[in-house]
Amino acid sequence: MKRTERIDAHSKGAAGSTSPQMASSSQSRLRCAVVALGLFVAASFSSTLAFGQDRKLDPPPPAPTPPMNFAGDETIGTLPIIQGPQAVELRRDLVIAQPSLCLEGELSTILNSIAFTRGDVVATIVSTDARSGRVRLVFPGNAQIAFDKLMIESSSIRVGLWTPGRTHSNLEAVWSDRRAMIGVGAAFSDLPILSMSAAGALSYSPLLLMAHGAGSWTSLLATTTQDFLIVRQAH
C-alpha cells in the first residue's frame, strides 16, 4: 500500500526534515479520525468511552495489504477474486445468527460500488423502502469486500453492523493507539468506516471492530489503498 508507506515515512522522519505543512496535514488527519470515531460512539450509543493513555495498544495494528489473513478463516486470501455481477450472491432465505456486516442503500448503487470480492460473499436482501428502492444487504459469511473508494464515499450507502434478533453485543473499536468499548442494543448500528475513509484515517491505520455476543463473535477490519476501501469480516 504505497499511500500508507508514504505517510509512515513522513511520521518516522526527523523533526527537522518535516515541513510545517506536512505536520499540519498529518495532525489534521489524526484529528478528523478521532472526531469521526468519537462522534460514532457518542451519537450511536449512550455509553462511556474508554479512550486514553491507560488503554493504549503497543504497537498499533499494522496496515494490511490484500490478501488479508487474520483470525477466522485463513483461506480467504487464497480464494479467487470475483468481479462483475457474480461478486455478490443475493438470497432471501439466509439465517443471520451473529453480528454481521450490513449495507443499506439502493441495490444498484451498492452493487456498482463493489469492485471485487473474496470468500463467502453471500448476502440476504431485505427491502427497507419500496418507493425509493432502498434495501438492506447483510453479509453473514467470512468475506473480503473491496469497494471503489471514491464511489462509495460519495454515495448515500450506510455501512453498519446488523445484530440479529434480541442478541446484545459489545462492540470494541480500535484505531491506531485508541480503543473504545460500546454496548450495541439496536438491530442496525452505523459504523464510522466511510467517514474515516474519507478523512484519510484508514490509510494511516486500519480500523478494527470486534463484536462479542452470547456465544458468538465477529471482527471487521477496514483499510484503504489509493483506489479501494477494503472490509474484511471473520467469525
N, C-alpha and C positions, 0 to 999 in steps of 0.2 A: 504494500500500500504506500505509494510514493508520497501521497499527501501527508500521511501520518509521519513518515520518516522526516519530511522537511520540517514539520512542526516540532518533532522531538529534537532535531538538530538545533533548532533555534533555542529551545528550552535548556539544552545542555551547554550552550556556548557561554563563554566568559562574559561578565557584565560589560566589559569594555568593548566587546565586539558586537553587542546588540544595540541597534539603533533605538531611540525613543519611540519611533513609530511602531517598530516591531513589538516592543514591550507593551505599548498601549494596546495594540491589536490583540496580543495574547491575553492580557488582563481582561479586556472586554469580552473575549470569547469565554473565558472561565466564568466571568460574572453572569453572562447570558445562560450558561449551562446550569449554574447553581440556582439562578432565579427560575428557570424552566422546571427543574426538578422540585424546587421548593413550592412553586405555585401548584404543581400537580398534586403534591401531597396535601397542601393546605386546602385547595379547592375541592378535591375529591373525597377527602376523609377528615373526620374530626378526631385526629389522633395527634400524639406528641412526636415531634421529630427527634431522631436520635443522631443528629449531626454533631460533630465536634471532635476535639483532639482525642477524647477518650475512646472514640470508635474508629480511629484511623486504621486503614489496612496498609500493611507494608509487605511487599510492594503493591502498587495499584494493579488491577487486572490489565494484562497486556493487550494491545490492539491486534486482533487476529486477522489473518488473511484467508480467504476461501481457498480450498475447502476447510471448514472449521470443525474440529473434533473436540468435544468436551463431554461432560457427564451425560449419560443417557444412552445414545446409540452411536457407537464409534464407526458404524459402517456408512453413515450418511455421506461423508466426504468422498467415499469410493464409488458412490452411485452415479449413474449418468446424469448430466444436466438435461433438463426438459425445458423446451421453449415452445412458444406458439400456443394454439388453442388447447393443447394437451397438458399445459403446465399445471393446471388445477383440475381435479376431478370433482364435479359437483354432485352431491347426494342430498336427499331429503329424509333419509331414514337412519342417519347416524346417531348413535347414543353418545352424548358428551358426559363423561363420568368424572372429569377432573378439570381444573382451571386450564383454559386454552386460549391461544391467540385468536383474536376476533377483529374483523374488518367490517366497518359499516360505511355504506355509500351506494352509488349507482353501480350496478353489476358490471356494465361495460367499462366504467372508469376504473374499477378495481382490477379487472382482468387485464386491461390495457396497460396498467401501471406495473404489472409483474413482468420482469424481464426474463427470469429463468428460475427454476426450482430444482431441488434435490430431495429425495426421501419420500416419505408417505404424505404426499400433498393432496389429501382428500378433505373436502370441506362440506359441512352441512349448510344449506342455504335456507334462510327464513326471510320472508318479505316483512319489512317494517313499515313501508308506506307504498301502497299500490299505486297511488296517483303519481308520485314522483319517481317510482321505480327503484327506490332505495331498498337495499337488502342488508342482511347480516350474514357474513360468512364466518363460520367457526371451524378452526383447524385443530382437530384432536390428536393428530399424529406427530411423530418425530420428523421434523421437516426443516429445510432451509429455503427461505424465500428471498429472492433478490428483486428489489423494486427499482424502477427508473427513478433516480433520486429527484431530479427536477420535476418530473411529472407528479409524483405522489406528494411532494412538498407543496405544490401549487394547487392541489385538488381539495375537495371537501371530504375526503376519506377520513374516517376516525379509526385510529389504531388503539385497541384496548385488550382487556383480559375478560373473558367470559367465564363466570363461575356458575356451574350448573346447580339447579335445584336450590336447596337451602344450605348448601355447602358454605362454610365460612373459612376463609383463607387468611393467612398472614402473608403480606407481600413485603419482601425485602428488596430495596433498590440500592444498587452500588454503582457509583461512578467516580473514577479516579480514587481519591482518598476519602470520599464521603459516602455515608451509608444512612439509610432511613428504614425504619420498621413501621409498616402501616397495616391496620386491620381492614380487610376488604369485606363489606357486607352486601353491596349491590351486585346484581347479576352482571351488569356491564360496567367496567371501570376504565376510564380513559387513561392511557399511558403517555408519558412525555416524549415518546420516541421521535415524532415528527418535529416538534418544536426544538428538541435538542439537535436533531439532524440539520435543521435549517440554520441554527445558530453556529454550526461548525463544531459543536462539542463532541460529537461521536467520532470525528476524525482525530480528536485529541486523545480520547479514551473511550472504550466501548461502555455501553450501559448494560449491566447485568440485573435482571429482575428474577426473583425466585419466589414462587407462591407455594406455601405449605398448607395443606388441608388435612382433613381427617383421613389418614391412610394414603395420601397422595402428595405428589409434589410436581411442580412444573418450573422449568427455567427458560428464560428468554434472554438471548444475547443479541444486542443490536449494535451494529457498527457501520461505517460508511467508507466507500472508496470515492474516487473523484466522480464516478458516474452512478454508483449504486448504493442504495440503502439495503443492508442485508440483515435479516432477522432469522435467528436460529432457535428453534424450540426443541426441548427434550423433556421427557417424562421419566 
